[in-house]
Amino acid sequence: MQAECKSIILFSGLFEIKIMEEHKVLYGSFYGEADKKVMKVAEDSLNPKVDRIDEIIAFAREAGVNRIGLANCITFEKEAKQLEILLSDAGFTVTRANCKLGRMPYKEILPGYPGISCNPAGQVKTMENAGTEMNLVMGLCIGHDMLFNAHSRVLTTTLIVKDRKLQHHTLLRFHES
């Protein structure tokens, strides 16, 4: 059984004026001044000639961010250290915490599970204590990334998505034959 998929194709002339009016009401009241500021900064920092890291740096500068948090999976420890250096060299104060922060035994959270648990709540708390103004997620496991984002009280974006099968290049799935 195939799932039903409902789509609205924008900029094609295929959707009705009624839907446009509903969305005007929605976005007109949904976006507050803080949201509009983020949208403006995002638009002002777009540059198709730079990579994602340089785009993040431009965004942070445009937003007046000084302190950046970096939550990484231990799988990406080497790359996280490199990113920390890049961001520090760009003038930011960086707080980095890997997922095994606090070395919390899984059995303390999920009885019967062995090993050391990932700790997205601990990563968020570390960022809060450091006063980060923007957080970056680098390869956290699915679910852990969601918890980190849900608990983070500052702007958060993902730099790398963990995808073990496709070596962290999920887009390749759409280009397979």
N, C-alpha and C positions, 0 to 999 in steps of 0.2 A: 504494500500500500504506500503510495507516494503522498507525502505531506503537502497540504495546500499552502501555496506561497502567495501572499498578497503584496504587491509592490505598487508604489507610485513612482512613475517615471517623470522626473523633473526636467524642465526645459525642453520638452518635446511637444508640448501642445496637446498631450493626450489626457491630461487630468482636468477635472471640471473646475469651474470658477468657485463652486460651493466649497470644494476641498481647500482651495486657496484661501477663501475667506475664513474657514475654520482655523487654518494654520496661522493666519494673521492675528486672530484673537489669541491663540495659544502663545505665539512668540512675543506678541505685544505685551502680555502680562507676565509671562514666565521669566524673562530675562531682566534681572535687577541691574543696578549700576555696576556692581562688582563683576557680574557676568559680561556686561558690555565692555568693561575695561579689558578683561581677558581676551575677548574676541578682537578688540582693536589691536592689542599687543600681538596677538597671533597673526593677524592680517599684516601688520606693519613689519613683522620679522620674517615674512615669507621670502625665500630666495631659492629659486630652482637650481642655482649654481653651487649650493653648499650641501653637505651631507647632514644627516640627522643630528649629529653631535654639535656641529657649528650652528645649526638651526636652534637647538636648545640653548646654546650660549647666547645667541642673538635675542631669543625670546626673554631669557633671564635678564639680560642687560636692559632691554626695552621695558621690562616690568619693574626694574629697580631692585631685583633680587640680589642679595649678597651672600646668603647662606643656602647651600644646596645639600639635600640629603640623598644618599645613594644606598638603596636597599638591594643587595645582590644575593643570588644563590652562590653557594661555595663553589659550584661548578665553574662560575665566572670570576673567581677570585683574582686571577691574573689580569683579566680585562678590566675588572672594577678598579684595581690599583692603577692601571694605565689611565682610566677615565678620571680618577681622582687627581692624578698629576695634571692632566689636560685642563681640568676645571680650575685647579689651584693656580696653574700658570696663567689662566685667563682672568685671575683676580678674585675668584670665589673662595669662600670658606666652605670646605666640604666635610660632611660627617658621613662616614660609611659604616654600615653594619651588615654582616653577612647573615644568612638565614639560620645558622646554628648558634646565634647569639645566646649566651647563657647556658648552652649545652644542657637543655632541659630533656630529661628522659620522657620518651613517648608515653610510657605507662602512667605518668602523672596526669596526662590529658586523656589518653585513650587506653584504658586498662587492657592488657593483653598484647599491646603493640610493642615490639622491641625497638631498641636503638634510640638515637637522639632525634628529637622532634625539631622541625623547622619552627621558627618563632616570629611570625609576621607582626604580632602585637608588640613583641619586644623591640622589633626594628622600628615600628612607629613611635614607641615611647622614647627610644634613643634619639630619633629625629626631633620629637617635641622638646625633649630636654635640651637639645642643642639649639633650639630656636630656628630650625630650618624654615625657609620661606617657600621652597619648592622641593619636591622629592622626585627622584628618578627610580624606576624599577628596572632591574637588570636580571632577567631570567628566573624569576621566582616561579615555583610550581603553580599549576592551575589550582585555584582555590586559595592558595597562600597569597597570590597576587591580588585576588579579590578581597581577601581580608585586609591586606595592607592598604589597598585603595579605600575600602569602606571606613577604616579607622583613621586614615590620614586626614588631618584638618587643614592641609595646605594643598595647593595645586600639585597634582601628581601626574606624571606621564611615564609611559613605558618605552624604554630604549630597545630592549631585547626581550622577545617572547621565547620561553623555553619550548623547544620542539625536538625531542630526542631523535625521532625517526628521520626528520629532514634537516638535522644539524642546525636547528634554530632558524631555518629559512622557510617558514610556513607558506609563503607565497608560492613556492615551488609546487605545492599540491595542485594549484590551479593551472599549472603549465605541464602537468604530466600527460603523456599520451594515452 
